[in-house]
Amino acid sequence: GSLSERILFQYGDSPEGMVASAFEFAEICRKHDYHDFIFSMKSSNPQVMVQAYRMLVARMNDAGWDYPLHLGVTEAGSGTDGRIKSGVGIGSLLQDGLGDTIRVSLTEDPWLEL
């Protein structure tokens, strides 16, 4: 989902804000002994998405957490541009050994999606 006003005020629309928000929600889940969740740090900008996932994984490692990651570039676009954005973002993280599920989200006719 979107970042809260409080997170936006503190971090701006940034990978740091995405990670802070994700950790906040994860801590609520963990407080109630709920561990059946997956992190999704999707952004329409592949650079932001890659930075957010790498920061998240570093923070999870520091906390001793091991939760699955869903990789995707939100509304990557259509045609070749959308496929390139998704390939660069998702591929970079897969090359790092990150990611448990993926989704290529294109803004075109679903029959043309990968």
ZIKALIN-V510585 format. One line per field, one symbol per residue. ss: DSSP state (A for helix, B for strand, O for the rest). phi: phi as a letter, one per 20 degrees, with the letter a starting at -180 (. if undefined). Layout:
ss: ???
phi: ???
This chain:
ss: OOOOAAAAAAAOOOAAAAAAAAAAAAAAAAAOOOOOOBBBOOBOOAAAAAAAAAAAAAAAAAAOOOOBBBBBBOOOOOAAAAAAAAAAAAAAAAAOOOOOBBBBOOOOOAAAOO
phi: .fefgffgffdmebgffffgffffffffgfgdldceccecdfbfdgffffffffffffffffemebdfcdeadflfpcmfgfffgffffffgffffndodccbedddbggfeff
